[in-house]
Amino acid sequence: MAMAFKMATTGMWVTDECKNSFMEMKWKKVHRYIVFKIEEKSRLVTVDKVGGPGESYDDLAASLPTDDCRYAVFDFDFVTVDNCRKSKIFFIVSNSFKD
């Protein structure tokens, strides 16, 4: 198993893959989005899916399960009114409410 980092306040562990994938998205722009899931029994945060740089928000939305909770980060590119290219990373929670 990959090394994991313990989150002090929650008792959750985050895998190296989570950290490395996020850094690749942030600095190298090789991912458009990353979907994370929590393994309930092990209390481990893992990467569930990674979207390539050509994928869109619609691709992210389509990849989220309807019957389980997921967490995602999405790298949104846009152009300002001053014609400057910018990028913002959004954190998204996809909830599933079971009856």
Salt bridges, closest charged atoms under 4 A:
GLU24 OE1 - HIS31 NE2 2.94
GLU39 OE2 - LYS37 NZ 3.48
ASP48 OD1 - LYS37 NZ 3.88
ASP48 OD2 - ARG70 NE 2.96
ASP68 OD2 - ARG70 NH1 2.93
ASP75 OD2 - LYS29 NZ 2.97
ASP77 OD2 - ARG32 NH1 2.81
